[in-house]
Amino acid sequence: MVGADGIGVPRRLAGLERTELAWLPDVRVCIARTPQARLLGLAWMADLPADCALLIPRCRSVHTFGMRFALEVVFLDERWRPLGSGRPAPPRRVVVERAAAAALERRVR
């Protein structure tokens, strides 16, 4: 599961831009800005390290079709602050938050 950066980021996420979120310390947040990164997201991945997350800008809904593990989805405002607590999203579901400006996906712990 070690990616191109050698520190445990999955290969698919290794080339993505990263950011830090003050309210989520010690988590490597990869940003899905490109159409391909947004389309693939975390689908079909076997696993995701506990200290990794995927942030999808301009996102008000998330589907978990093609997921091999359950997600925790945290919807964010325009400053990437949480709009509430994380929502569990098992495989084959859709979660929506109309007020969201972005979504953060993490493996359920």
GROMACS elastic network, one bead per residue, 0.5 to 0.9 nm:
[ bonds ]
;  ai    aj funct       b0    kb
    1     8     6  0.61691   500
    1     9     6  0.71112   500
    1    10     6  0.54037   500
    1    11     6  0.71221   500
    1    47     6  0.81453   500
    1    48     6  0.83929   500
    1    49     6  0.84743   500
    2     5     6  0.76430   500
    2     6     6  0.56020   500
    2     7     6  0.61796   500
    2     9     6  0.57894   500
    2    10     6  0.58249   500
    2    11     6  0.67962   500
    3     6     6  0.54568   500
    3     7     6  0.69014   500
    3     8     6  0.58273   500
    3     9     6  0.50782   500
    3    12     6  0.76698   500
    3    13     6  0.78249   500
    3    14     6  0.57313   500
    4     7     6  0.81290   500
    4     8     6  0.86540   500
    4     9     6  0.77845   500
    4    10     6  0.81294   500
    4    11     6  0.60550   500
    4    14     6  0.58752   500
    4    15     6  0.78283   500
    5     8     6  0.75470   500
    5     9     6  0.70275   500
    5    11     6  0.83898   500
    5    14     6  0.62161   500
    5    15     6  0.83646   500
    6     9     6  0.73835   500
    6    14     6  0.89548   500
    7    10     6  0.89942   500
    8    11     6  0.85760   500
    8    14     6  0.88840   500
    8    49     6  0.73047   500
    8    52     6  0.87719   500
    9    12     6  0.82403   500
    9    13     6  0.64000   500
    9    14     6  0.56998   500
    9    28     6  0.82403   500
    9    48     6  0.82159   500
    9    49     6  0.74283   500
    9    51     6  0.88901   500
    9    52     6  0.70277   500
   10    13     6  0.54629   500
   10    14     6  0.61046   500
   10    45     6  0.87052   500
   10    47     6  0.85051   500
   10    48     6  0.70995   500
   10    49     6  0.80073   500
   10    52     6  0.87634   500
   11    14     6  0.50730   500
   11    15     6  0.77575   500
   12    15     6  0.71632   500
   12    16     6  0.82454   500
   12    37     6  0.84483   500
   12    41     6  0.89723   500
   12    42     6  0.86502   500
   12    45     6  0.87771   500
   13    16     6  0.54979   500
   13    17     6  0.87094   500
   13    30     6  0.65908   500
   13    31     6  0.85460   500
   13    32     6  0.84999   500
   13    37     6  0.82767   500
   13    41     6  0.88618   500
   13    42     6  0.88690   500
   13    54     6  0.82537   500
   14    17     6  0.84357   500
   14    30     6  0.81242   500
   15    30     6  0.88098   500
   16    30     6  0.58265   500
   16    31     6  0.60860   500
   16    32     6  0.67620   500
   16    33     6  0.81516   500
   16    34     6  0.89612   500
   16    37     6  0.82044   500
   17    29     6  0.85513   500
   17    30     6  0.58152   500
   17    31     6  0.55060   500
   17    32     6  0.77509   500
   17    33     6  0.82585   500
   18    28     6  0.70712   500
   18    29     6  0.55214   500
   18    31     6  0.57592   500
   19    28     6  0.72235   500
   19    29     6  0.55068   500
   19    30     6  0.65582   500
   19    31     6  0.72788   500
   20    23     6  0.88651   500
   20    24     6  0.76390   500
   20    25     6  0.74822   500
   20    26     6  0.84420   500
   20    27     6  0.74479   500
   20    28     6  0.68168   500
   20    29     6  0.62168   500
   20    30     6  0.89412   500
   21    24     6  0.52510   500
   21    25     6  0.66152   500
   21    27     6  0.80655   500
   21    28     6  0.88393   500
   21    29     6  0.76734   500
   21    80     6  0.78171   500
   21    81     6  0.82658   500
   22    25     6  0.58707   500
   23    81     6  0.77860   500
   23    82     6  0.85415   500
   24    27     6  0.61663   500
   25    28     6  0.85110   500
   26    51     6  0.66641   500
   26    52     6  0.89354   500
   27    50     6  0.79660   500
   27    52     6  0.55107   500
   27    53     6  0.69220   500
   28    51     6  0.59600   500
   28    53     6  0.62660   500
   28    54     6  0.85464   500
   29    51     6  0.84424   500
   29    52     6  0.59243   500
   29    54     6  0.56739   500
   29    55     6  0.64858   500
   29   104     6  0.85243   500
   30    52     6  0.75676   500
   30    53     6  0.62652   500
   30    55     6  0.60427   500
   30    56     6  0.87258   500
   31    34     6  0.89097   500
   31    37     6  0.84633   500
   31    38     6  0.89794   500
   31    53     6  0.86608   500
   31    54     6  0.58868   500
   31    56     6  0.60692   500
   31    57     6  0.75269   500
   32    35     6  0.79782   500
   32    36     6  0.82837   500
   32    38     6  0.52807   500
   32    39     6  0.88725   500
   32    41     6  0.72447   500
   32    54     6  0.68168   500
   32    55     6  0.61046   500
   32    56     6  0.51636   500
   32    57     6  0.71474   500
   33    36     6  0.84218   500
   33    37     6  0.65680   500
   33    38     6  0.65244   500
   33    55     6  0.87197   500
   33    56     6  0.68776   500
   33    57     6  0.67952   500
   34    37     6  0.52276   500
   34    38     6  0.61250   500
   34    39     6  0.85020   500
   35    38     6  0.51250   500
   35    39     6  0.59781   500
   35    40     6  0.86035   500
   36    39     6  0.50558   500
   36    40     6  0.60948   500
   36    41     6  0.82037   500
   37    40     6  0.53616   500
   37    41     6  0.56250   500
   37    42     6  0.88536   500
   37    56     6  0.88663   500
   38    41     6  0.52475   500
   38    56     6  0.67127   500
   38    57     6  0.88911   500
   39    43     6  0.87345   500
   40    43     6  0.57382   500
   40    44     6  0.82575   500
   41    44     6  0.89315   500
   41    54     6  0.74566   500
   41    56     6  0.83039   500
   41   105     6  0.88854   500
   42    45     6  0.57968   500
   42    47     6  0.88472   500
   42    48     6  0.82551   500
   42    54     6  0.77834   500
   42    64     6  0.86905   500
   42    66     6  0.85575   500
   42    67     6  0.69610   500
   42    68     6  0.89444   500
   42   105     6  0.82952   500
   43    46     6  0.87366   500
   43    64     6  0.73063   500
   43    65     6  0.72558   500
   43    66     6  0.50170   500
   43    68     6  0.72775   500
   44    47     6  0.88978   500
   44    66     6  0.54911   500
   44    67     6  0.55255   500
   44    68     6  0.61398   500
   45    48     6  0.74309   500
   45    66     6  0.86983   500
   45    67     6  0.71300   500
   45    68     6  0.66421   500
   45    69     6  0.84834   500
   46    67     6  0.84997   500
   46    68     6  0.61596   500
   46    69     6  0.77091   500
   47    68     6  0.75960   500
   47    69     6  0.71967   500
   47   107     6  0.80244   500
   48    51     6  0.82916   500
   48    52     6  0.66704   500
   48    53     6  0.80443   500
   48    69     6  0.88011   500
   48   106     6  0.77300   500
   48   107     6  0.62579   500
   49    52     6  0.54942   500
   49    53     6  0.83804   500
   49   106     6  0.88516   500
   49   107     6  0.77204   500
   50    53     6  0.81006   500
   50   106     6  0.77139   500
   50   107     6  0.68120   500
   50   108     6  0.85487   500
   50   109     6  0.72363   500
   51   106     6  0.86515   500
   52   106     6  0.68848   500
   52   107     6  0.83338   500
   53   104     6  0.66974   500
   53   105     6  0.56093   500
   53   107     6  0.77116   500
   54   103     6  0.81962   500
   54   104     6  0.56108   500
   54   105     6  0.51476   500
   54   106     6  0.67185   500
   55   102     6  0.70001   500
   55   103     6  0.57423   500
   55   105     6  0.63943   500
   56    59     6  0.60043   500
   56   101     6  0.89348   500
   56   102     6  0.55194   500
   56   103     6  0.51977   500
   56   104     6  0.62649   500
   56   105     6  0.80919   500
   57    60     6  0.89005   500
   57    76     6  0.89494   500
   57    78     6  0.89174   500
   57    80     6  0.88117   500
   57   101     6  0.64818   500
   57   103     6  0.66052   500
   57   104     6  0.86593   500
   58    78     6  0.88026   500
   58   100     6  0.79268   500
   58   101     6  0.50913   500
   58   102     6  0.50505   500
   58   103     6  0.79400   500
   59    62     6  0.75470   500
   59    75     6  0.83843   500
   59    97     6  0.88474   500
   59   100     6  0.67868   500
   59   101     6  0.57955   500
   59   103     6  0.57486   500
   60    75     6  0.74880   500
   60    76     6  0.89979   500
   60    95     6  0.85071   500
   60    96     6  0.58250   500
   60    97     6  0.53072   500
   60    98     6  0.56256   500
   60    99     6  0.71912   500
   60   100     6  0.51454   500
   60   101     6  0.63896   500
   60   102     6  0.63751   500
   60   103     6  0.68507   500
   61    75     6  0.86508   500
   61    94     6  0.69810   500
   61    95     6  0.55567   500
   61    97     6  0.62100   500
   61    98     6  0.77852   500
   61   100     6  0.83779   500
   61   102     6  0.87712   500
   61   103     6  0.75964   500
   62    73     6  0.79558   500
   62    89     6  0.87947   500
   62    93     6  0.82968   500
   62    94     6  0.56739   500
   62    95     6  0.54348   500
   62    96     6  0.65761   500
   62   103     6  0.75950   500
   62   105     6  0.87918   500
   63    66     6  0.88053   500
   63    67     6  0.88799   500
   63    89     6  0.82723   500
   63    91     6  0.82124   500
   63    92     6  0.70340   500
   63    93     6  0.56494   500
   63    95     6  0.64900   500
   63    96     6  0.88050   500
   64    67     6  0.53592   500
   64    68     6  0.87854   500
   64    69     6  0.89009   500
   64    70     6  0.80113   500
   64    71     6  0.78516   500
   64    89     6  0.69766   500
   64    90     6  0.68749   500
   64    92     6  0.50033   500
   64    93     6  0.52979   500
   64    94     6  0.64021   500
   64    95     6  0.86387   500
   65    68     6  0.88113   500
   65    91     6  0.58681   500
   65    93     6  0.66276   500
   65    94     6  0.82681   500
   66    91     6  0.71158   500
   66    92     6  0.71793   500
   67    70     6  0.71838   500
   67    71     6  0.84665   500
   67    90     6  0.81977   500
   67    91     6  0.53430   500
   67    92     6  0.73730   500
   68    91     6  0.68213   500
   69    90     6  0.70794   500
   69    91     6  0.65306   500
   69   107     6  0.69877   500
   69   108     6  0.78775   500
   70    88     6  0.71288   500
   70    89     6  0.57502   500
   70    91     6  0.57367   500
   70   106     6  0.86355   500
   70   107     6  0.61743   500
   70   108     6  0.57456   500
   71    87     6  0.81075   500
   71    88     6  0.58764   500
   71    90     6  0.61690   500
   71    91     6  0.78512   500
   71   105     6  0.62692   500
   71   106     6  0.55089   500
   71   108     6  0.50448   500
   71   109     6  0.88000   500
   72    86     6  0.55826   500
   72    87     6  0.53381   500
   72    89     6  0.58907   500
   72    90     6  0.84724   500
   72   104     6  0.81179   500
   72   105     6  0.58609   500
   72   106     6  0.52409   500
   72   107     6  0.59596   500
   72   108     6  0.52170   500
   72   109     6  0.84012   500
   73    85     6  0.86021   500
   73    86     6  0.52044   500
   73    87     6  0.51117   500
   73    88     6  0.63756   500
   73    89     6  0.67411   500
   73    95     6  0.81467   500
   73   103     6  0.66257   500
   73   104     6  0.56397   500
   73   106     6  0.66188   500
   73   107     6  0.87882   500
   73   108     6  0.89584   500
   74    82     6  0.63646   500
   74    83     6  0.74985   500
   74    84     6  0.70882   500
   74    85     6  0.64103   500
   74    87     6  0.63574   500
   74   102     6  0.85965   500
   74   103     6  0.57851   500
   74   104     6  0.50812   500
   74   105     6  0.66293   500
   74   106     6  0.84487   500
   75    80     6  0.84100   500
   75    81     6  0.82552   500
   75    82     6  0.58964   500
   75    83     6  0.58059   500
   75    84     6  0.71643   500
   75    85     6  0.83413   500
   75    86     6  0.74940   500
   75    87     6  0.86519   500
   75    96     6  0.86973   500
   75    97     6  0.68399   500
   75    99     6  0.85343   500
   75   100     6  0.56254   500
   75   101     6  0.74831   500
   75   102     6  0.59100   500
   75   104     6  0.62156   500
   75   105     6  0.88093   500
   76    79     6  0.74855   500
   76    81     6  0.50926   500
   76    83     6  0.53191   500
   76    84     6  0.81197   500
   76    99     6  0.85187   500
   76   100     6  0.54347   500
   76   101     6  0.58221   500
   76   102     6  0.50378   500
   76   103     6  0.57771   500
   76   104     6  0.73382   500
   77    80     6  0.51250   500
   77    81     6  0.54404   500
   77    82     6  0.64298   500
   77    83     6  0.61969   500
   77    99     6  0.74034   500
   77   100     6  0.53622   500
   77   102     6  0.65754   500
   77   103     6  0.88627   500
   78    81     6  0.74493   500
   78   100     6  0.75621   500
   78   101     6  0.51282   500
   78   102     6  0.72447   500
   79    82     6  0.89682   500
   79   101     6  0.83586   500
   80    83     6  0.88754   500
   80   101     6  0.76395   500
   80   102     6  0.69066   500
   80   103     6  0.85964   500
   81    84     6  0.89300   500
   82    85     6  0.70316   500
   82    86     6  0.83785   500
   83    86     6  0.89896   500
   83    99     6  0.82987   500
   83   100     6  0.73869   500
   84    87     6  0.86371   500
   86   104     6  0.88914   500
   87    95     6  0.82210   500
   88    95     6  0.89981   500
   88   108     6  0.71813   500
   89    92     6  0.83437   500
   89    93     6  0.63777   500
   89    94     6  0.74862   500
   89    95     6  0.70851   500
   89   108     6  0.85383   500
   90    93     6  0.62570   500
   91    94     6  0.88969   500
   96   100     6  0.85760   500
   97   100     6  0.55499   500
   98   101     6  0.85238   500
  100   103     6  0.72372   500
  106   109     6  0.84711   500
